[in-house]
Amino acid sequence: MKAIIQRVTAAKVTVGEELISSIGKGLCVLVGISNEDNTNDVEWLAKKLLNIRLFEDATGKRWSQSVLDQQLEILCISQFTLYNRMKGNKPDFSRAMQGPEAQSLYGVLLQRLGSQYRPDRVKNGRFGAMMQVHIQNDGPVTIELESPPQTQQELDKLKRADEHRAKGKKVEKNDN
């Protein structure tokens, strides 16, 4: 699973003249799904998207806070063209997962983001539609991620790190 992450001050998706989704400050994420992706890739990508530190803290320290830390929004847009290879001058998309299977796995990603964060902060384009994506890049900051092959041990490690981080936030809130 591949993601192109852009830190934005605002982003929106339209189809024709219809506004599909919009966000303020946060992340606009183009998501590509390959033929080989599965729910382990979804789990890995969801955790990375929520925890990647692309934002400044209150003191101005760069690269120190995540979407979770600042309670920002995420706009996800499916984009099969991320899994392309060139055949001469023509792109070939045979590495991209097709139709219903890709839509299902993309839906699992959206659900996972919502369940690990806040569903009202996770927005979506329209799967399979010819969309216009309007972004106001912040920085500009653009990061590319691709899920590595995952073992259950690696996924468990990510889960423990999240639990540890959550406990630290509870202690911090109780101290205030």
C-alpha positions in Angstrom: 0.0 0.0 0.0 1.4 3.4 -1.0 0.6 6.8 0.3 1.6 10.3 -0.9 1.1 12.5 2.1 0.8 16.2 1.8 0.6 18.6 4.8 -2.1 21.1 4.0 -3.8 24.2 5.4 -6.9 23.2 3.4 -7.9 20.5 0.9 -11.1 19.5 -0.9 -12.4 17.0 -3.5 -14.9 17.8 -6.1 -16.6 15.7 -8.8 -17.7 18.1 -11.5 -19.3 20.9 -9.5 -20.2 18.8 -6.5 -18.2 19.2 -3.3 -17.5 15.7 -2.0 -15.3 16.4 1.0 -13.1 19.2 2.5 -10.8 19.7 5.4 -8.9 22.5 7.1 -5.4 22.0 8.5 -4.2 18.4 8.3 -3.1 15.8 5.8 -4.2 15.1 2.2 -3.3 11.5 1.4 -3.3 9.9 -2.0 -3.7 6.1 -1.5 -2.6 3.4 -3.9 -3.4 -0.3 -3.4 -1.3 -3.0 -5.1 -2.4 -6.5 -6.0 -0.3 -7.8 -3.1 -1.8 -5.6 -0.3 -3.9 -7.0 2.5 -5.2 -6.0 6.0 -1.7 -6.0 7.4 -0.8 -3.2 5.0 -3.9 -1.3 6.0 -3.0 -1.6 9.7 0.6 -0.4 9.0 -0.5 2.5 6.9 -3.3 3.6 9.3 -0.8 3.8 12.2 1.7 5.7 10.2 -0.8 8.2 8.9 -2.0 8.9 12.4 1.4 9.1 14.0 3.7 10.6 11.4 5.1 13.8 12.9 4.9 16.6 10.3 3.7 19.4 12.5 5.2 22.0 14.9 4.5 21.9 18.6 3.3 25.0 20.5 6.9 26.1 21.0 7.6 26.0 17.3 9.7 22.8 17.3 9.3 21.3 13.9 8.5 17.7 13.1 7.3 17.0 16.6 3.6 16.5 16.4 1.1 14.3 14.6 -2.5 14.5 13.4 -3.4 12.8 16.7 -1.5 15.3 18.8 -3.2 18.3 17.2 -6.6 16.7 16.5 -6.3 17.6 12.8 -8.2 16.2 9.8 -7.2 13.6 7.2 -8.5 13.6 3.6 -7.9 10.3 1.9 -8.2 9.9 -1.9 -8.0 6.6 -3.7 -5.5 6.7 -6.5 -4.7 3.5 -8.4 -2.2 5.4 -10.7 0.3 5.3 -7.8 1.0 1.7 -8.8 2.2 2.2 -12.3 5.1 1.2 -14.4 6.0 2.6 -17.8 5.7 0.5 -21.0 7.5 2.8 -23.4 5.6 6.1 -23.1 2.4 4.6 -21.8 1.7 3.9 -18.1 0.7 0.3 -17.2 -1.5 -0.1 -14.0 -1.5 -3.9 -13.8 0.2 -3.8 -10.4 -2.8 -1.9 -9.0 -5.6 -3.9 -7.3 -8.8 -3.8 -9.3 -12.3 -2.6 -8.6 -14.4 -4.1 -5.9 -11.4 -5.8 -4.1 -9.5 -2.4 -4.0 -12.7 -0.5 -2.9 -13.2 -3.0 -0.1 -9.6 -2.7 1.2 -9.7 1.1 0.8 -12.9 1.0 2.9 -11.1 -1.0 5.6 -8.4 1.7 5.7 -11.0 4.5 6.2 -12.7 2.4 8.9 -9.4 1.7 10.6 -8.4 5.4 10.6 -11.8 6.3 12.1 -11.7 3.6 14.8 -8.2 4.5 15.8 -8.9 8.2 15.8 -12.2 10.1 15.3 -14.5 9.2 12.4 -15.5 12.9 12.0 -11.9 13.8 11.3 -11.4 11.3 8.5 -12.7 12.4 5.1 -12.9 10.6 1.8 -13.0 11.3 -1.9 -15.3 9.2 -4.1 -13.8 5.9 -5.0 -13.4 5.3 -8.8 -14.6 8.8 -9.7 -12.8 11.4 -11.8 -12.1 13.8 -9.0 -10.6 17.2 -8.8 -8.3 17.5 -5.8 -7.7 21.0 -4.6 -4.9 21.4 -2.0 -3.2 24.2 -0.3 0.1 22.7 0.5 1.7 23.8 3.8 5.5 24.1 3.5 5.3 22.4 1.0 5.7 19.1 2.8 5.2 15.9 0.8 6.1 12.5 2.1 5.9 9.1 0.3 5.3 5.9 2.2 5.0 2.3 1.1 4.0 -0.5 3.4 6.8 -3.1 3.8 5.9 -6.8 4.1 4.5 -7.1 7.7 4.9 -9.9 10.2 2.5 -10.3 13.1 5.4 -9.5 15.4 6.0 -6.1 13.7 2.3 -5.3 13.9 2.2 -6.2 17.6 5.2 -3.9 18.2 3.3 -1.0 16.6 0.2 -1.7 18.7 2.3 -1.7 21.9 3.9 1.6 21.0 0.5 3.1 20.4 -0.8 1.8 23.8 2.3 3.2 25.5 1.8 6.6 23.8 -1.9 6.6 24.9 -1.0 5.9 28.5 1.5 8.8 28.4 -1.2 11.2 27.2 -3.6 10.1 30.0 -0.8 10.8 32.6 -0.1 14.2 31.0 -3.9 15.1 31.1 -4.2 14.0 34.7 -1.2 16.2 35.7 -2.9 19.3 34.3 
